[in-house]
Amino acid sequence: MTQSVKDEAKFLDTRLDDETAAVLEKWNLVILGAALLHDADHIRQAIRWHYKIPMQLWIINLAVYVLPTVAEFLLKNKRASSFLTVAANGIVTSAAFLKVHLFKPTTDIWGAWNYNYFKLAKGVWHEGQFIKGIDWIDWALLLDLPAVAIPACMTAIKKRREFKQNLLEAGEEA
């Protein structure tokens, strides 16, 4: 094992201070809140369209909440690995939401949302039902995710760098 790998392992085993953990947790919860608002908007869309969201879609959608849950667990335990988990949460979650809603999902498991927002705005036939309508609220609750994810990711990376630098300086003083 190289020295850099040993150093990284030691770093990841270091506990965060309360202030750093609190800042990261705030950003993690902001991302989680944005994802929840976006998913609540899908319920609003389904009601507007008279569309019944299939059970498998409810279950599959839970995958969105795995990374923020892991990040929250790591933060509650003040683990240094939470820096990268919070950063990844922001990037992965917003990239996945944008991919599904601006382009086309990789798989056709998203029910009515197998169509991007541009097509849904014009109207589509899905399983014998005509679905039409994407309003400004839908767009806002999609685009808010990258708007909070980018600063969250940048903050996590900055805090990681500062934390690591403080550890190095404390080690030099000892």
Buried (B, 14 or more C-beta within 10 A) or exposed (E): EEEEEEEEEEBEEBEBEEEBBEBBBEBBBBBBEBBBBBBEBBEEBBEBBEBEBBEEBEEBBEEBBEBBEBBBEBBEEBBBBBBBBBBBBBBBBBEBBBEBBEEBBEEEEBBBBBBBBEBBBEEBEBEEEEBEEBEEEBBEBBBBBBEBBEEBBEBBBEBBEEBBEEBEEEEEEE
